[in-house]
């Protein structure tokens, strides 16, 4: 009796699993036999249906020829009642449109147009991520009215994530839900290069490896304009990394904190190309937390994992 091969796939990758009944070690079945498939979504996903070789309402098919069946899933939309937890990640560069053409590289985002960038699989971000903690940097080609970032597959919102009316390099932090295939979209009113860095993601509440967010009363951790000390002066020197022991501050941060939601303000003594922040004890990442190329006082938010002894590292290219 002839046998036919049954090939199955999941779309998008890692969004769920398929179980066949009866099971077959080599995926071959006798001609005329019936095989029933069960699709199980991964956390944060929903099964939307089968494609490829036709299956019936129960997910079964009769093997009259070789068959190829795909289980399709989609990321669950985040609702006001969704409970998410934060998973910190070492700061990592996702996108830089100044690089060679590619899905996460060039070309620039043209004026009045948008580009989508698929996040999962880059910087070890899983397909189960439901939202991202990102830092957006723009390198405008001239005046830039605004840039908007939103989940791919949803209508473009009437909001601005960042503005640069004087055309200077600027950054801003944003938490953006994952869209179709985990992608985010970026629209620019005027031509600009776009850089996206990531420092963590949000997953379903059932993910036991994730963290829970605890709000604190806003509190100043460090100020290098103050007297010399571990959380005071002196100013940062160009290309010289400095540690800040966050746990030593007077902000009542618990000793078991694994990441911090921080706001950085730079008061440059001249043009400042970038300021980078990362967990102490890890290698300096190729990312920017903040940019102030005109020397203007500039602030930006960031979520930073706690490093060795709960400390963080900072470095800038100019004093």
GISULTA-V898701 format. One line per field, one symbol per residue. phi: phi as a letter, one per 30 degrees, with the letter a starting at -180 (. if undefined). Layout:
phi->???
//
This chain:
phi->.dbbdccbbcbdeidlbbccbddbdcicbdeidcbccbccddeibbdckcbjedbdddicbcdcadbbbcccbbddddcdcdccbccdbeeadcbadddeelecbddddddibbbcbddejchidddddcabccbcbcbdcldbdabbbadejcdddcbcdabbdcicdbbadacbddcehicbcbcbdbeadbbbcbblbcbdddddddccccdbdeaddbadddeeldbbddddceicdbcbdedddcchdddcdcabcbbcbccdclebdabcbaddjcdddcbccabbdciddbbacacbddceiicbcbabdbd
//
